[in-house]
Amino acid sequence: MNWKALEHAVTSETTLSEEAAFYLADVTESESLARLAAEIRDRGHGGIITFSPKVFIPLTQLCRDVCHYCTFSQPPRKVGEPYLSVDQVLESCQAAVRLGCAEALFTLGEKPELRYREASQALERLGFASTIEYLAHVAGVVLEQTGLLPHINAGCLTEQELKLLRPVSASMGLMLESASERLCAKGMPHFGSPDKAPAARLKTIELAGRARIPFTSGILIGIGETRKERVEALLALRASHRRHGHIQEVIIQNFRAKAGTRMANVSEPDLDDLIWTIAAARLVFGPEMGIQAPPNLSSGNLDRLIAAGLNDWGGVSPLTQDYVNPEAPWPHVDALSKETEKAGKHLEHRLTIYPSFVRRLEEWTDANVRPAIVRMSDGDGLARPPGWSAGRRGGLPNAELALLVRCEEKTSPEIREIAQRCAGGNEISEAGIVRLFEARGVDYAYIAGAANELRRETVGDAVTYAVNRNINYTNVCYFRCQFCAFSKSRGNADLRGEPYDLGGGEIARRCKEAWERGATEVCLQGGIHPDYTGQTYIDILETVRAATPRMHIHAFSPLEIRQGAQTLKISVREFLSALKAAGLG
């Protein structure tokens, strides 16, 4: 393997072979690797960099492990009560909702009741047999009472524990950190920490895949591992993902030395090392995978991380600190957005569950959590603006209106080309149409501006409307469309009032009333009544025409047209001609 062969593999293969992946460990030119990785990232994520607005819930800081770099884990004498109460958690989550958060990140020490009597006694007082049982209870309360989506980082879990947590979480996570058993030996950072054994962590990741849980994992760099060992860890994660398709993001987290720990004087990985690892992860996993690096651990260098192929900043909290790295404050979202924009990308909110999993909720989430995900997600599976959805009163979110400021030089060439084809009256491909609807940020603004210019050229600046009355002549319908709150059938006869079927006299009265109030059009549409025939629809038109001769008639859905043609045993074309003759406008 050489550099030229690597470039060929990157451009011609979806993901790298193991041989090519291990060759990465010998590549010392990080910037060249980053350029390759950024190209691959853009294939899968375009101009979007995401993050999840969250509240950090440290349910317990007691832990049976003794990682030599950790300040999150504390002994009982330093934490007061071993576990946060439900009320404490709800108070934080309710504040987070007011600040527009979508995720409740539960991070906690691993099985502290197996090490500390204080933990087991506290659980007994709370009425739970284990930390995981209490966690499941608290996460369920948060989901039910606040609507925040729990993301659970609870360490190594059994199959039964994963099943207990799945109905109260949108996603879960466990950092692999390293696949090297060497780091568990005496004198190494994971010595004395049974839950940091790579086999134990990989087993949990594997069980999560079998349980169909959207999962986050990643590696911690700079704790004594080699670059080859990092590649081994990435390949181990990729192998599990290939079996189950459950890993939604891979975090590349850089070690930070902390005072008071055994590794307080260990050198931290430099920026070049972090860039190399992000780029390697992107090349190992390919274009679609979420590759994340925490922005608070690389302040001042975020543009370099974007250039290395990441597409996500992870959870960022406007409310709570990073309890794992308390010395590194979260960036303000406005500052994060500006830094992302400077790198030529657009920052977007996501949920704790990634869009590709949102689009397959039946497969990947429990029925208990699906309604909250649906309420909080938009058509692309990203987070909808807090407090706003189509049909609600009030203006559009200010952030969306601000995006209408057009910036042509930052717009992607692909979007400019599609818009120019449209302006020239040329057809665009289905893929081009999809690309238009997926556009965000500067691409969105460019499309809005191009559409406005095309409108001005085509019809000028006049905006027209019709004074209209809707007449729904029946709500009886034998179809069972699952989004419909209008139709009545035997299956929902007790819901939303009585079924009705307006007679000709009432239809005529409503038309005359509309005309007298200035309407020039009626819109006619009803349920697909099992007793209606094509003649029924013709009779309705003739009734309207007789009552209001000059009223424009806009009428009938495709299903009504089909039913009318079928019941008269004529073609759709013939039936449309008959409707037109009866007055359809």
N, C-alpha and C positions, 0 to 999 in steps of 0.2 A: 504494500500500500504506500502511495506517495500523495503529495498535495494535489496533483492533477487528477489522480484517480479519485481522491476524496471529492473534489469539485464535481466530477462527473457523477459520482454516486449521489451527491446532494441534489443535483438537478434532475436526475433520471429516476430516483427511487423515492417512494413515499417516506420510508424511514431507513436509517443506515443499517447495514449488516453489522454483526458483532465485530468482525474484523475491522471494519471502518471505524466503529465506535471506539475500539481500543486504540486505533491509530491516533485518535484525538488527544490521548494522553501525552503523545510525543510532540504535538504541535505547540510551539512556544509563541507563535505570533498571534496574540489574542485578537487584535483588531481585524486581521484578515478572516479569522474564524467568525468574528462578530458580524462582518458584512454578509457572509454566507447565511448566518443564522437569521439576520434581519430580513433577507429576501424570502426565506422559508416562512418566517412569521407572517409576512405581509400576504402570502398566499392564503393563509387560513384566517387572518384577523383584520386584514386591510388597514385602515387608519384608526382603529379603535383600540384604546387602552382602557381597561376596566378596573373598578375597585368596588368593595362592598362596605357601605357605611354601617358600622356595627357598634354594639356595646359589649365590652369585655366583662365577663362574669367569672371571677376566680372563686368558684364554689367552695373549694378548700385548697389551702396551700400546704397542707400536710401531705407527705409522700413517702412511700417506703424505699424509694431509690435515693442514691447519693451521688448524682452526677457532679463531677468536679468543677463544672463551670456554671452551675445553676444558682440563682438567687431567688427564684420563684418559690422553691421548696423551703419551708421554714419549720423549725421544731415547735412543739405545742406551746412552750413558754413565750413564744414571740407572736402568736397569732390570736390570742384570746379565745374566742369561741372557734372550735374546729371547723364549723361549716357556716356559711352565710344562711340566714333564715329566708324563708319564702318571701316575707315582707321586704327584706333588704333587697332581694333580687328584683322584686316587682317595682320597687321604688326606682331603681336604676333603669329598668326596662321602660317604664312609663316616661321617664325623662328622655330616654333615647328616642322613643316614638315622637315626642314633641320636636326633636331635633332632626327628624327625617331619617332615622336609622331603619334598616330592614332586617338586620341580623343580630341575634343574641349568641355571642361566642362563649360557650362554656369550656373553660380550660381549668384543669384541676390536677392535683397530684394523684399518683397511681396507688389505689387500694391502701390508703393509710391505716385502715382498721387492722391490717395484718401486721403492722409494726407498732402502732401507738394505741395504748389502752384508752387514752383520751378520745380518740376517734371512734372506737367501738362503743364507748359509753355515750358519746354524743348521739350516735346513730340510734342507740337503744332508746334514748330520751325522745328522739324524733319519731320513733316508731318504725324504723327501717333496719333491715338486716345487713345492708351493705351500702357503700358509697354509690354504687351504680343504681341501686333501687331508689335512693333519695334523689339522685340526679334525674332519673326518669320522671319522678313526681314533679320536681321543680320545673323541668323543661316543659312538661305538659301544661302546668299552670301558666307559664309564660306564653306559650302558644295560644292557649284558650283565652286568656285575659288581655293580652296586648297585641296579638297578631304578629309579633316578631317571629322570624323563622330561626329556630335553634340550630346552631352548628356545634357539634359536640366533639371535643378533643379529650377523651377520657383514658387514653393510654391503651395498653393491650387489653383486648376484650375476648370473651368466649363467644361461641355461637349463640348461646342463650342470652347473653348480655346484649349482643347486637340486636337480637329480636326484640328485647325489651325496650331498646332506645329508638328503634326505627319508627314506631308510630308517633314519636314526639319530636322528630328532628327532620329537617329538610336535607341535611348532609352531615357527614362525619369526617373526622380526619385523624391521622396519626403520622407524625414525621418518622420516616425510616431512620433518618439521620446518617447512618452508615451501614453498609452490609459487611463491614470488616469485623470478624471475631477478635482480631488482634487488639481492637480498642477496648475489649472487655477484660484484658489481662491485667494482672497486678501492675500498678503504677500508671495505668492508662485511664482516660477520662470516664469510662463506663464500668470500671471495676466496682463491684459491690452493688450494682444496679441490675437486678434480674430482668427487669422489664425492658432494658436496653439491648438485650441479646438479639442480634439480627433475625434469628430464626423465629423468635417469639413475635417480633413486630411484623415480619413478613407473613406469619400465620394469620394475624389479625387482618392484615390487608387482604389476604386471600379470602378469608371468611366473609369480609365485607363485600367482596365481589360476588360471592355465591349468594349472599343475601340481597343483592341488587340495591346497594346503597351508594349513592354518589359520594365519592371519596376524594379527600385531599391528602397528599403525602409530600415528601421532599427530603432533601439532604441538608445537613449542617456542615459547612465547610470551615476548615481551619482548626480542627480539634486533634490533629495528628495523623489524619488520613493522607494517602497519596492521591494523585490525580487518577491513577489507574483504579484505585478503590472507589473513587467517586463514580467513574464510569461503570464499575461493577454494580454499584447501588442503583444507578439510573437504569441499567439493563434489567436488574431484578424487578424494579417497579414496572418497567415496560412489559416484561414477561407476564406479570400478573394482570396487567391491563389488557394484554392481547387475549388472555383467557376469558376475561369477564367484561371488559369495556367500561369499568366503573370509575377509573381515576379521571377526575375532571381537571385537576391542576397539580403541578409539581412545583414546590417551593424551593428556591435556592436561598438559604439563609446563611449569612456570614456570622461566624463566631465573634462575640464581643467580650473581651476580658472584663471581669467584674471584681471589684475590690472585695476582699473577704472570702474569696473562693480559692481553691487549690491551684486554679489556672489563672490567677490574677496577673501573673507576670508573663504569660504566654503571648507571643506575637499574634496579632490579628491578621487575617488574610488581607492582602492589599487589593486595590480596585482592579488591577489587571487580573488577579486570580479570580475575583468575583465575575468579571466580564467573561473570562475563559469558561467558567463553569455554567453561566447562563447560556452562552452560545452552545456549549457542548450538549446541554439538556435539550435545547431547541432542536439541534441536529439529530439527537438520539430519538426524540419523540415525534418530530415532524411538524407540519403546519398547524394541525388542529388543536393540539394539547394546550391547555393553559399553563404558561410558564410564568412564575411569580417571584418577585423579590421584594421584601419589606422596604418601603421607602424611607422609614425612619432610621434604618440602619445604614443608609448611604446618602445622607443629606448633602446636597450640593453637586451630586453626580448622577442625578436621575436621567438626564439626557443620554449619558453613556450607557446606562442599563437598558434603556429603550433601544439604543443602537445595537445592543448585543442580542436582541431577539425576544425580550419578554413582552407580554401582552397584558399583564395584570399587576396591580399593586397590592392585592389582598385586602384584608379588612383594615379599615382606617376609622378610628373612633373620634367623634367630636366631643365625647363626654368623658371617657375613661382612659387611663394611661395604658401603655403596653406593660402589663405586669411581668412579662417574661424579660423584657428589656426596659426597665423603668427609667434608665438613664437617657433613653432616646425618645423624645416626644414625637407624637404623630405630626405630620405636616398638616396645616390647615388645608381644607379641600380646595379653596380658591387658589392657594399657592401651588398645590399639586396639579390643578388644572392648567395653570399658567406654565409650569415646568413641562407638562406633557405637551402643551401646544407649541412651546419653543422647539420641541423635538419633532414637530410636524405631525403630531397625533392628536386625537380628540378623546377626552376623558368622559367615560360613561359609568353611571351606577349600574351594578349588577346585583343579583340576589346571591345568597350563599350557595344556592344550587345554580349551576351554569346553564346557559341557554339551551345547549344541546340536550340536556336532561329535562329541562322545563318542557320541551317539545314532546317528551315521552313520559309524562307523569304517571300514566297507568303502570308502566313497567318499573319505574325507578322510585316511586314514593308511596307511602301508606295513604289510604283514603282519608285518614284523620288529618293529614297535613296538606293535602292537595288544595282545599278551598283557599287557604291562606296564601299559597303560592300563586294561584290563579288571580286572586285579588291584587297581588303586588307586582305581577309581571306584565310587560307590554307584549305586543305582537311578535317581537323578536326574541322574547324570553329574557330580556333585560328588565331592570326595575322601572316601573312606571313612576312618574313624578309623584311625590307624596301628596295625598289629598286630592288628586285630580284624576278624572277619567272621563271618557267621552260621554256627553249627555248631562254632566253635572253643571249646575249654574256657576257663573263666575268666569273670569278671563283665563286665557291660556297661561301656563307657568312662565314667569319672566325669563327664565333661562332659555326656553325654546324661542321666544320672540327675539332675544338677543342674537340668536344664531342666524337670523336673516341678514346680518351684515355680511356682504359677499366679499370673498377674498380669492380672486381668480388664480393668483400665482401659487396658492397652497392647495387648490383643488386637484384631485387626482386626474391624470390624463385620460383615464378610462371614462370618468364621468363627463369630462368636457367633450370627448368624442361622441358619447351617446346623445348628449344634449344637442350637439351640432347636427347629428343625423336626424333627430326629431324636428329641429328647426328647418331642415331642408326637405321635410316631407317624406323622408325615407323610413322604411320599417326597421325596427330593431328586434333583435333576437329575444327569445324568452329569457335567456340568461341576462341580457341587458335590462329587461324590465325588472327582473328580480333585483339586480344591482341598484337600480334607481330606488326601489322601495326600501332597500337596506341602508341607504346613505344616511350618514349623520355628520354633525360638525360642519366643516367648511364645504364638504360635498353637498350636504343638505341645503346650505345657503345658496350654493351655486345653482342647484336644480330649481329652487324657488325663484331666483332671479331670472333664469333662462325661461321658465314657464311664464313669468310675468311679461317678459319681452315678447314671447310668442303670442300671448293673449292680446297684447297691445297691437301687434302687427295684424292679427287676424280679425279682431272685432272692435278695436279701439278701446276707449276708456269707459264706455257705457256698460253698466251692470244692470241686467234685467231681472224681473221676478213676475210671478203671476199671483193674483188674488184668488185663493183656492179654498174649496171645502172638501175635506175627505168624507166619504160616505162608505162605511163598512156595513154592507147590507146583511151579512150573517157572520157569526163567529163559530158556527158549527163546522167541524173539519174532521175528516177521517185520517189525515196525516198526523204523525206524532213527532214533529220536529222538536228536539230536546231543548232548544233555546227559546221556544215560543211561549209567551204569557198571554196570548190573545185567543188562541183557538179553544174550542170546547168539543169534548168527545165524551163517550161513555166512561172513559178512564179518569176524567177529571171533572165530572158533572157537579161536584160539590165545591169546586174552587172558582174564585173570581166571578161570582154572580151567575145569573141564569143564562142559558143559551138563548139566542134570538135569531129571527129570520124576518127582516123587514118586508112588508108588502109594498106593492107598487105605489099606493097612496102616500105612504110615509116617505118613500124615496122622492116622489114628486114634490112633497111639501118641503123637504130639506133643500131641494134644488131651487125652488122658488124663493125660499128664505135667503139662500146664499146670493142669488141674483139681486135681490132687493138690497142686500148689504154691500153690493159692489163686486162680488166674485165674478170672474169671467171663466172659471174652470172648476169642474168637479173631478175628483180622483176617486174611482170606484175600485174597491178591492175587498174581498172577503175570504173566509175559509173555504176549503174545498168540500162543499156540502155534498153528501152522497146522493141526494135526490136531484141535484141540479143537472140539467142537460144543456146542450148548446143553445137550445131555444130559450132557456131561462136567461142566459146572458144577452141574447138578442132582445128579449122582452125588456130587460133592464135598460138597455140603451134607448129603445123606442120610448120608454116611459120618461127618461130624462129629456129626450129630444122634444117630446110633446109638451112637457111642462115648461121647458126653457129652451126655445128654438135656437137661440144664439149662444148658448153655453158650450164652451169647448169641453169635450169629454176625453179624459185621460183614464184608461181603465185596464184592469185585468192583469193578473200575474201569468207567467208562463204555464204554471200548473193549471190555472183556470182555462187557458187557451187549449191546452192539451186535452183536458176533460171535455170541453165543449166539442172539439173535433171528433174525439173518440165516440161520444154518445150520439152524434149525428152521422157517424160512419163516413166522414169526409176527411180530406187532408187538412193539415194546419193552414196551408196556403188558401184553400177554399174557405175555411172557416174565418180566417182573417178578412178575406174579401167580403163575406157576409156581415161581419161585425162593422166593417167600414161603411157598408151600404146602410146599416142601421143607425149610424151616427158616430162611430168611434173616431176620435180625432187623433 
